[in-house]
Amino acid sequence: MNSIKKYNNIGINFNRSLRLAKKFYRKNRLHEALSVLVKLKHHGYEYPEVILLIARVYDRLFYLTSEAEYEVMAVETYNEIIRYSPSRRYIRKAVKLQRNFYKRLSTLNENECRAQTKAEEFKYKKPQSPKAWYMLGANFSVRKDPYFVINAFTNAVKLNDKYISALYRIGYIYQYNLNDCKSALKYYLKTIKIPPYEDDIESESTNVKIILEACSEIGRIYLSEEKYIKVISAFDHAFKIYMAYSDICFLQNIKKLINDAYIASVKLGKVPAFEKYIRINFGHDLDMMLNELCLV
């Protein structure tokens, strides 16, 4: 937290900001590093060393989380340097790092090999642990074999149909790895119907945050389908959970959904009615929320 305050004080001083971003990167405080770097880029410091460090941050985020969005951003940012950078030195660095990135994507690591072996064993032993199946899926790269991961999470759900994390992960893979929003939506809707306290595999606080994320993904899918009333319904469901668990939730947890619900209200021509609904039912001011989240 002190480092963030320090960053706010140094404004857009390039050298100090870049040093801070590198410090965050070395300590694996990757989201903080990305925040500093994006701000530098926003203020016109689109230097090769800034872009390359952004690519490396996305690269490491994907390595640690296997999230499809980080894979896409890593590839796009490496390509940005390779195609447009005036510096041959940074182009060579980007090409080398991108090759290593692709190699890592295509090669099974130790955890993934172990996961495949365990999956074969589980077919015969029929384990009664949903967590065991979940960990198999979590330890395997979705990009290399999304159906292997889906199958592992599905087996977890078969043993516990209220396993919130497993249901959400299945939906996420369908949406971002298989481009199948219809199947994703089915699993997201199952996820948000489960009260956070009914899944005793993960902590209640973890379940709450996953449900809010699922609501955000539902809103994004409905918005793309121009089903604006359903976007606002997803917002309503999420905000009720946010209010019930206000001690462990932040508006940032539903930032995307607040933005999408506002856009939906604009499309419907019902912004005043939406503002009134939030004020009466939740005691919050829409304009203040949008300003706090830097959405306007």
MIMARMI-991230 format. One record per residue (C-alpha): x, y, z; residue in one letter. Coordinates in steps of 0.25 Angstrom, whole numbers, plus 5000, padded with zeros to 4 digits. Each point is the difference from the previous one (the first is absolute). Layout:
<rs>
XYZA
...
</rs>
This chain:
<rs>
500050005000M
501150105003N
500649974986S
498750044994I
500050135008K
501450034996K
499649974985Y
498950105001N
500950105005N
501149994989I
498950034990G
500649974986I
501550015003N
500449894989F
501349955007N
499449995014R
498749944995S
500849894991L
500949975012R
498749985009L
499449914989A
501249914999K
500049995015K
498649955000F
500349914989Y
501249945007R
499149985013K
498949934991N
499150125004R
499549994985L
498750085000H
500750115007E
501150004990A
499050004989L
499350125006S
501250085000V
500449964986L
498750034994V
500050145006K
501350024994L
499549964986K
498850085002H
500950135002H
500749974987G
501249925005Y
499849894990E
501549965000Y
500449864996P
500549975014E
498650045006V
499349924990I
500949885002L
499850005015L
498550004998I
500149884991A
500949935010R
499050035011V
498849944992Y
500949884997D
500349985015R
498550025003L
499649894990F
501149915005Y
499550015015L
498550004997T
499849944986S
498950104997E
499750014985A
499950165000E
501550015005Y
500549904989E
499350094990V
500650135006M
501449945000A
500049964986V
499450134995E
501050085008T
501249924995Y
499450024986N
499950155002E
501550015003I
500449904989I
499250074989R
500150155004Y
501250025009S
501150094994P
501049935009S
500649874994R
500649965014R
498650005006Y
499449934988I
501149895002R
499649995015K
498549994996A
500249894990V
500849925010K
499050025011L
498949974991Q
500649874995R
500249955014N
498650045003F
499549914989Y
500949895004K
499550005014R
498550004994L
500349884992S
500849925010T
499449925012L
500650045013N
500349915012E
498650045006N
499349974987E
500649874998C
499749965014R
498650054998A
499849904988Q
500649895008T
499150025012K
498750024991A
500349864994E
500149945014E
498850075005F
499249934989K
500249875007Y
500150055015K
498750094998K
500550105011P
498950065008Q
500750135001S
499550124992P
501250085004K
500949894994A
499450014986W
500050165001Y
501550005003M
500249914988L
499350104991G
500750125007A
501449944998N
499849984985F
500150104989S
498650034994V
500750044987R
500649874998K
498849925002D
498750075005P
499249884999Y
500949935010F
499850115010V
498550014998I
499949855002N
500850015013A
499150125005F
498849924995T
500349885009N
500250095012A
498650064997V
499449864999K
500549975014L
499550135005N
499050084992D
500250125008K
501550024998Y
500050144996I
501450024995S
499949874991A
498750054994L
500650144997Y
501349944994R
499249924990I
499250124996G
501350084999Y
500749904991I
498849994991Y
499950154998Q
501550044999Y
500749874994N
498949944992L
499250124996N
498749935004D
499250115008C
498749925000K
500749885008S
500750105008A
498750085004L
499449865005K
501149985010Y
500150145004Y
498550005003L
500249885008K
501150065008T
499250135004I
498849925005K
500849935011I
500150085013P
501450025004P
499949935013Y
499449874994E
501449964994D
500949965011D
501249964991I
500550144999E
499950125010S
498750085000E
500850124996S
500649934988T
498649964995N
499450145001V
501150054992K
499949894989I
498550025000I
500250154998L
500949974988E
499049914994A
499050105001C
500950104992S
500349904989E
498549974999I
499850154999G
501150014989R
499349884992I
498650065001Y
500650144996L
500649944987S
498749944997E
499250135002E
499249945011K
500050125008Y
499049975011I
500749875003K
501350085002V
499350095010I
499449875007S
501549955001A
500450135006F
498849995010D
500449865005H
501450045001A
499850135008F
499149925010K
501149915003I
501050125000Y
499150065011M
499849875008A
501549985000Y
500550155001S
501049975010D
500849914990I
499650064987C
500450134992F
499450074989L
501249964991Q
499549855001N
498850044991I
500650124993K
499849944986K
498549965003L
499750145006I
500650064987N
499249904991D
498750035008A
500250144998Y
500249984985I
498749925000A
499250105007S
500550114989V
499649904989K
498649985006L
499950155002G
499749985015K
501250065007V
499250085010P
499249885004A
501249925002F
500650115009E
498750015008K
500049845001Y
501450005006I
499850115009R
498749955006I
500449855001N
501450015003F
500250145006G
501150034989H
500250114990D
500349954986L
500850134996D
500949985013M
500349864996M
500350034986L
501050115004N
500649915011E
500349894990L
500550114989C
498949954991L
499550144996V
</rs>
